[in-house]
Each structure stands twice: as C-alpha cells, then as structure tokens.
Amino acid sequence: MLLDKSSFDIDCEKICKSVENFIQDMVKNSKTKGVVVGLSGGIDSAVVMVLAVRALGKEKVLGLILPNARLDEAFEDDATKHAKQLGIEVKKISLADFEDAFIKNIDKEVAENRLALGNAIARFRMILLYAYSNYLNYLVIGTSNKTEIKVGYITKYGDGGIDFEPCGDLYKTQIRVLAKYLDIPEEIITKAPTAGLWEGQTDEGEMGISYDNLDLILLAIEKGYTKDQIVEELQLEKALIEKVEKMIKNSEHKRKMPPILDH
C-alpha cells in the first residue's frame, strides 16, 4: 500500500456528524450546560469551535482568547473575527499579569528557561478555562489532534488537561481537510501552526519536522511498517523515523494517568 496524502482522505460529512454527536453526548451525560473552548486563532481550535456550535448552538459555546502578552496580536485577531462570525460569546483575558507574577516570584533561572515558562503559560490558560467552566457548569473541550497527542506535543495539565477531546483521533492532515469542508477562513488554514508560547515559535520548527512528514511516519507506524519499510516507502532519512519513534516513547506518560502504587 502506498502512503501519500490520499491516505488521509476522510468522509467529512460522516466525521462531522460523529463529532457533533460526541459533543452532544458529553454535555448531556455530564449534566452540564455547554462547553468552553480556548481559541488560539489556529486551525485546530477553529475546527473544534465550529463543530461545537453545530452540535450545541452558539449560545452554549464560550470562547476564551488568552494571549501571551509577549506575542503579536495577529493570531488572536483571527480568533476574534472567526468567533464573531459564528456569533458565540468571546472573552479575551491577557496573561500578562500571570506571567509577570510568575517571573517575579520564581527563581530567575527557572523564569529564564523558555520551556518552563512556555509550559507555565499553557497551564495558566487551563486555569482560566476551568474557572469559567466551573462557574458556568460547562465542560472544557480539547482542541488537540492525533498527531500532537501521538508525539506528546501537548503540555501536561495545560492543553492536555481537558474534559474531552473531540478531534483527538484525527491527524493534522485530516484537520486541514475538515477545515476546508467547514469553510474555516483561509488565513487560519494557511498560517504556520504555533502554540503561541514565545516569539517566533512554530510547531514544526520546535519539533524539527513538517506535519506532512510526521503524519505519514505516524500512519506508517500505526499500520505496522518496519523502520526500513518506512524509509523505502517515504524516501526519508532513517534518523527522522528514529526521531519520531523517540518522541512517541518519551511522551508516553502524557497519554496515561499517573501511576498509582498498588498495595
């Protein structure tokens, strides 16, 4: 079997209906009233927002825009514009005070560590999402995709700490297909994916691999291809396949509940 972009073809109508039913069931079974979604201005949160609105109605979806104080506002502008098009309520809360207090009260070496600060910012966002979900009796809906989850490109107890993940079984490539089907604005679809944690940060730059190649490698691994077969099939360096395997292995703890000692 050849692996290429066609390997990610999906029945968008069927997928959308399945996701919408899932969202409806999660809210109904939890006896909650709606969902809170963190809006980054990126493709993943845009797709989830649209599907949530289709599933529940605009009055039961709250969008929170939680900008990193040190970044360009272009991303949040896209999120605001899209949310307004859908008619959902949106609240924008700057993380500036959270970041300043964190930096002021923690050891300088920790505050200057880009990864530590970036993960803290992701967790500040989750604190705010859950504050509103508690107040409104809503669920926090996740916006991660299968690609990110597989390689651990999520912050533990940050964007990885949610009540349910409607698109967590769709590769990034499939999210892009779904975005076009759902008429997500082109400027959101085409922008470089970023977690918005520091200036110039992009998903692909930080991971050191394009989503196109990453998805193909992950799909090949899922289908049981050996490392040599993947190299031959995709014409990629073996080191890149080994890099992805290492990412999967090292992030296993993010996909499991914390271990409990059984006495």
C-alpha positions in Angstrom: 0.0 0.0 0.0 1.4 3.4 -1.0 1.4 6.1 1.6 0.7 9.7 0.5 -1.8 12.5 1.2 -4.6 10.4 -0.1 -4.1 8.0 2.8 -5.7 10.7 5.0 -8.9 11.0 2.9 -12.0 11.2 5.1 -15.8 11.4 4.7 -16.1 14.9 6.1 -19.9 14.8 6.5 -19.7 11.5 8.4 -16.8 12.7 10.6 -18.6 16.0 11.4 -21.8 14.2 12.4 -19.9 11.7 14.6 -18.0 14.6 16.4 -21.2 16.6 16.8 -23.0 13.6 18.4 -20.0 13.0 20.7 -20.1 16.6 21.9 -23.8 16.4 22.5 -23.4 13.2 24.4 -20.6 14.5 26.6 -22.6 17.6 27.6 -25.8 15.6 28.1 -24.3 12.7 30.1 -22.3 15.1 32.3 -25.4 17.2 33.0 -23.6 20.3 32.1 -24.8 23.2 30.0 -22.2 23.8 27.3 -18.5 24.0 26.5 -15.6 26.4 27.0 -13.1 26.4 24.2 -9.7 28.1 24.2 -9.2 30.0 20.9 -5.7 30.5 19.6 -6.5 31.7 16.1 -5.2 28.4 14.8 -6.8 25.7 12.7 -7.4 23.1 15.5 -9.4 25.4 17.8 -11.2 26.9 14.9 -12.5 23.5 13.7 -13.5 22.5 17.3 -15.3 25.8 17.8 -17.3 25.3 14.6 -18.2 21.7 15.4 -19.2 22.7 19.0 -21.5 25.4 17.6 -23.1 23.0 15.1 -23.6 20.5 17.9 -24.9 22.7 20.7 -25.8 26.0 19.3 -23.9 29.3 19.6 -25.4 30.2 22.9 -23.8 27.1 24.6 -20.3 27.8 23.5 -17.9 30.2 25.2 -14.7 31.1 23.5 -11.7 32.3 25.6 -8.9 34.1 23.9 -5.9 34.0 26.3 -3.0 35.8 24.6 0.6 35.6 25.7 1.5 39.2 26.5 4.8 39.0 24.6 3.4 38.0 21.2 1.9 39.6 18.1 -1.8 40.1 18.3 -2.5 38.8 14.8 -3.4 35.3 16.0 -5.9 36.5 18.5 -7.4 38.9 15.9 -8.2 35.9 13.6 -9.8 34.1 16.5 -11.9 37.1 17.5 -13.1 37.7 13.9 -14.0 34.0 13.4 -15.8 33.7 16.7 -17.9 36.8 15.9 -18.8 35.3 12.5 -20.2 32.3 14.4 -22.0 34.5 16.9 -20.5 32.9 20.1 -19.7 34.8 23.2 -16.0 35.6 23.4 -13.9 36.8 26.4 -10.3 38.0 26.0 -8.1 37.8 29.0 -4.4 38.8 28.9 -1.9 36.5 30.6 0.4 39.5 31.3 -0.3 39.6 35.0 0.0 35.9 35.4 3.3 35.9 33.5 4.7 38.9 35.5 3.8 37.4 38.8 5.3 34.0 37.8 8.6 35.6 36.7 8.7 37.9 39.8 8.2 35.1 42.3 10.2 32.2 40.9 13.9 31.6 40.7 15.5 33.6 37.9 17.0 30.5 36.2 13.5 28.9 36.0 11.9 32.1 34.7 14.5 32.4 32.0 14.0 28.8 30.9 11.9 29.0 27.7 10.4 25.6 28.1 9.5 26.1 31.8 7.9 29.5 31.1 6.1 28.2 28.0 4.5 25.3 29.8 3.5 27.6 32.7 1.7 29.8 30.2 -0.1 26.8 28.8 -1.2 25.9 32.4 -2.3 29.5 33.1 -4.7 29.1 30.1 -6.1 25.9 31.5 -6.7 27.5 34.9 -8.8 30.2 33.3 -10.7 27.7 31.1 -11.6 25.7 34.1 -12.5 28.8 36.2 -15.2 29.7 33.6 -16.3 26.0 33.2 -16.8 25.7 36.9 -18.7 29.0 37.1 -21.0 28.2 34.1 -21.3 24.4 34.7 -19.6 23.9 31.3 -17.1 21.3 30.1 -13.6 22.3 28.8 -13.4 21.0 25.3 -10.0 20.0 23.9 -8.5 21.2 20.7 -5.6 18.8 20.2 -5.3 16.4 17.2 -4.0 12.9 16.9 -0.6 14.0 15.6 0.1 16.2 18.6 -1.1 13.6 21.1 0.9 10.7 19.5 4.2 12.6 19.8 3.4 14.4 23.0 3.3 17.9 21.6 1.0 19.0 24.3 1.6 20.4 27.8 0.7 18.1 30.6 -2.1 19.7 32.6 -2.0 22.5 30.1 -3.7 22.0 26.8 -3.6 18.3 27.6 -5.8 18.8 30.7 -9.3 18.9 29.3 -12.7 17.1 29.8 -12.9 15.5 26.4 -11.1 15.6 23.0 -13.4 15.5 20.0 -10.8 15.6 17.3 -8.1 13.6 19.1 -8.3 10.7 16.6 -7.8 12.9 13.5 -4.3 13.6 12.1 -3.3 17.2 11.5 -3.6 16.5 7.7 -7.2 15.4 8.3 -7.9 18.5 10.4 -6.8 20.6 7.4 -9.2 18.6 5.1 -12.0 19.1 7.6 -11.3 22.9 8.0 -11.8 23.4 4.2 -15.1 21.4 4.4 -16.2 23.6 7.3 -15.3 26.9 5.5 -12.7 27.9 8.1 -11.2 31.3 7.0 -8.3 30.7 4.6 -6.0 32.9 6.7 -6.5 30.5 9.6 -5.9 27.4 7.5 -2.7 28.6 5.9 -0.9 30.2 8.8 2.0 28.4 10.4 0.8 26.4 13.4 2.0 27.7 16.7 1.3 27.1 20.4 1.9 30.8 21.0 4.3 30.3 23.8 7.2 32.5 22.7 8.1 34.9 19.9 8.8 33.1 16.6 7.7 29.7 18.0 6.1 27.3 15.5 5.0 23.7 15.9 7.1 22.4 13.0 10.2 24.5 14.0 10.1 23.3 17.6 9.6 19.6 16.6 12.1 19.7 13.8 9.8 18.0 11.3 6.9 19.1 9.0 3.4 17.9 9.8 3.2 16.3 6.3 6.1 14.0 7.0 5.2 13.5 10.6 1.7 12.3 9.8 3.0 9.9 7.1 5.5 8.4 9.5 2.9 8.1 12.3 0.5 6.5 9.9 3.2 4.0 8.7 4.0 3.1 12.3 0.3 2.6 13.1 0.0 0.3 10.1 2.9 -1.8 11.3 5.6 -0.8 8.8 9.1 -1.6 9.9 11.7 1.3 10.1 13.3 0.1 6.9 10.0 -0.1 5.1 9.1 3.4 6.1 12.5 4.7 4.8 11.9 2.9 1.5 8.2 3.9 1.2 8.5 7.6 2.1 12.1 8.2 1.0 13.0 9.8 4.3 16.2 9.6 6.4 16.2 6.8 8.9 17.2 9.4 11.6 13.9 11.2 11.1 11.9 8.0 11.7 14.0 7.3 14.8 13.4 10.8 16.0 9.6 10.3 15.7 9.9 6.9 17.5 11.8 8.6 20.3 9.1 11.4 20.6 6.4 8.8 20.9 8.3 6.8 23.5 9.4 9.8 25.6 5.9 11.3 25.7 4.1 8.1 26.8 3.5 9.5 30.2 1.3 12.3 28.7 -1.1 9.7 27.3 -1.6 7.8 30.6 -3.0 8.6 34.1 -0.3 9.0 36.7 0.9 5.6 38.1 -0.6 4.5 41.4 1.3 2.1 43.7 -0.9 -0.9 44.2 -0.5 -2.1 47.8 
